[in-house]
């Protein structure tokens, strides 16, 4: 049966890149991932190994150590290979797709020379600190403050749910530099490991993504030099809005790959597991369920493939990215729930991949902007 796949939009060089990434994951990630889940964090060395293989920040210009591959199909491939191997603890997409592009697009020449080579090599791990205990989807509710002291800012506040938060060497902190300017009073400051007053709280205990370090961050009179202001003062909110579509498309690529993985698990189980003398896939309810899953996965793949190619042409606006993000992640959540039900009691056992897929998938409709926020964005773009 012909079905849509990522290969529909890939060339030979993309397939070669996939083969390299798949081999890397098989050798450097899969054998250790169970232990990383127990530890709550991955081995730092895997970042350097990934950098040496060209798997990190490959879109960075060559003069800063990258390969200049400004083609989101490569980003999609990394997300898919991590997803298919259930390597949910590796924060490579967060680093490559979401955070480093802020430095590439907003950084001064000095900042790019200072930070980008390490981002490419894996010697520098990055994170972005937006969410606060009292401000999640509403970025204008941010209270973390940065007071201008001439040649530096004094940063105070706290952040939570920060991906790569324990591992990060650079944290792009969303802070309020003008308390009276609304969204125009928000700026981006780069806080570096070791700055006095910058501390990390707990490595948060999540229900899924166990190997992905997610932390609380605290800033107590942190002196941040003006050289670490990213972009213009007061432009932080606009910068976030410009970069969020790529973040949401990145999440959608993870979601569609996860949906494909769930379908494969369910098909395999339905053909092998027997009840009442025949494979459970032979029962009409299950056959219809699998038919629906296959159809929805096909639709999701065609949609995301189209979005990726549009993104390469600069044609993905915030509303389309929001459509991709909410629809694919809600589909992922639905399919993995159906998969657990199909597996019966075994679906509730963590030794079965469907159980791990279930707990790892739940965050997808929340981070990067909740489903409700995505629909609000789309609705506003429709003029309602």
Phi, psi and omega in degrees: 000122179289127178228155178290147177211170177299330183299340181299336182242014184254148175256179183302319182294330177290319180293324175296319178297318179300316180301320179293315180296318180298318178296320178298313181298318181297324183271318191255350185241302188304316182295342187247354191294323179300318179292321178298325178295322177293323181282338183080014182194150179273164176290130181302328185295334181294333176293316180293322178294320177296320177298319180296333180272353180082026182267347182254135171045046180290348178278348179296142181300151185299327182292348177250015175100353181272190180250357179066027181274082181271068184217110189292351175296328177292318176300317179300319181297315179299314180300318182293318182291324174293320181294314183295334179267003182060030179274070187282354183267352185275121183270027182299313180298324177300315181292307188283315188275330192250311193267308182302326176302334175297318180291318181297321186270332186249342187290150171286169178300319180296318180295318180297317180293328183284322190249322190297319179303320178291328177294324180286320185281343184091000176285338176242121174256139186242159171210164176236133185249096177255303190294138177239163178307330182246009182212110179252266182293335181272089183295334180287351177270008182296135181250343177305128188243150175228112184264128181289123179241028178098273180261003179204168172250153171250115189259131177222140177148189180214154179228158178216165182059040185268111178294140186065017188296324178284319186283335193298137172263330176237132177237119174277110186260126175274117186224157179266115179263345176221107185292347185251007188252013179058224182291341178279359178259013182256134181228166178249123179241137179264115178260132184254149177308134176095350177297133183298132180094351177266115180229158179247137177271220183292148162278105195295141183270099185265164177283336178221188183048047189298327182274352179275112180292126182227122195230164164268140178236142182231140182232111183241097181053046179284126177275112180248114181298152179302335179295347181258009172285126182259114186080188180281149175299134179087358182260006187299317183296315179297319179299319178297317181296324180291323185270342183298324178304320179293321177302316182289326175292323176301316179296322179296323178294323176296318183296314183292324176295321178295321178299317178297321178295319179297317179299317178299316178301315184291319178297315180298315181293319182294333179276333185264321184284130180248148175212138181054035172084009178208159179302142184295339177292346179279346177283137188303318181302312182291322178297318177295320178301313180294325177296318178294317179299314181299320180295314182293322178295320177300314179299316181298318181294316178299317181297310183292320176303317179296318179297319180298316180292323175296320179298320177299332179266003180075027186251009179266111178267173183304324183290320179293319177298321178294321176300312181297318184294309186288321187288317182289323180287324175293324176295316178303313180299318181292313184294320182291328175293317177296324179295319177299316180298319179298323181284348181064219182300328180294333178294344181264000181261128186293344177286347175269131183304329182297329180290317177295319177300325181296309183287328180287334186280339193296332182286342189300327180274003184248303184286162185073013185101121183297165176305319182296321178294319179299317180293326177296317179298314180297316180300318179295321179293337177277355178084021179239000000 
